[in-house]
Amino acid sequence: MHNLKRKIEALIFISETPITMKEIATFLTIKIDKCEPLINELIDEWEKMKLSIKIHKVSGGYQFRTEESYKDLLTQFINKKPFKLSRAALEVLGIVAKKQPTTKIEIDKIRGVDSIGVMNVLLEKELIKITGEKEVPGKPYLYSTTNEFLAVFSLDVLMDLPDIEEFDHYDSITKSEEKNN
Amino acid sequence: MEYSESRVEPFDKVRLDIFEGPLDLLLTLIRENDLDIYELSLAKITEQYLEYVELLKEFDFDNIGDYMVIAAELGRIKSRSLLPEEEKEESIEDESDLNLIEMLKEYKKYRALSENLNQRTILGRDTFKKSFDNSLRTETIWELETTDIWKLVTVVKNLLKLQRYSEIPDIEFEQEVIDQVQRRKEIKNLFQIKKKLKFTEIFVENLSKDNIIVSFLIILEMINDSMIDFTGKDIGDLEFFIREA
């Protein structure tokens, strides 16, 4: 007889993309409010064991991920040429994340420079997607971030990003330089 | 500026989106000069901004127009700042549709957000999930740019300025043809001999202006391809190094 909590653990373990509470509850035919405390117990258990992996809540679901201290080891193991995201690409991602759905024109306006090259990279890597057309002359495409974006940046929901106004008095460069040096 | 005949031949489309854009350049200059975002600050850094734009023109890339738009706006602000107070009042009417101050303030927030994103725990950089493909082929390993390309541009700019290349083109009799492929090989060879190279070891003395620019574009490409990177706190001690494959 399998314990319900262990069943949930197994489902999270074999899921390729973060598995949602709804998927778990539907499959196990249990109520969501019964599922939630069990998942939270699981997260705590794995956390307390201080292993190299634990359960993370990302992109609206749950996923086993490795601890940050193993990053060098794992990068070496995977031994693959990294895909480089430029700072420009991060800027566009941030703008799309906050303004979505948004058009290329709005993105270019904030950055003061044409962003088409960067946007193509982000589309190709499925960090942003086209979600429709704006009802204005020319019907420009509307762009939004994807679930992949949330997963890659370890965000559960978009709201987890700080409010843009919090950066109003933030001297970004100085801080990041302190971090890098 | 006079049109320079000895422009570098079209380079294989370098991904020049590693430059964030004119607003980023402006913010960088404002910060370097220890200023805040005010009209007066912009007037102060106009000259410096134009120097960069002159250099970027040499790279001959598509987005130069976006830099020129901002340059024109800076020119307007600068000339306005030279007006006596009473005339300034009158000239308010000719306010252009670009409000550079507002643009910079808005842009600065998003630039900070992009750094916030960079500092997050990133899947495929800081944390990893179970791979469902034994060869690990499906995994994307991310690397997020942290280097400040403007630093590199500044060094090149200073180098060209130092050697007063701007005065030379008129007396060039023969247009030097630089073989990009050859130059690329030379630079790669340099890195094979030494793992670390000082800036001056690549940009040796007596390189022609075109050669400096071509070399710089090659270096940019190599950085972009994650083959090399550079460190150095001050622009005086920049050092390039080969990255582990």
Interface residues (C-beta under 8 A of the other chain):
Chain A: F13 E16 H56 V58 Q63 F64 R65 T66 E67 E68 Y70 K71 L74 T75 I78 K80 K81 P82 F83 K84 L85 S86 R87 A88 A89 L90 E91 L93 G94 I95 A97 K98 I110 R111 G112 V113 D114 S115 G117 V118 V121 K125 A151 V152 F153 S154 L155 L161 P162 I164 E165 F167 D168 Y170 D171 S172 I173 T174 K175 S176 K179 N180 N181
Chain B: R15 L16 D17 I18 F19 E20 G21 P22 L23 L27 T28 R31 D62 N63 D66 Y67 V69 I70 M103 K105 E106 Y107 K108 K109 Y110 R111 A112 L113 S114 E115 N116 L117 N118 Q119 R120 T121 I122 L123 G124 R125 D126 T127 F128 K129 K130 F132 L136 E139 T140 I141 W142 E143 L144 E145 T146 N224 S226 K233 A245
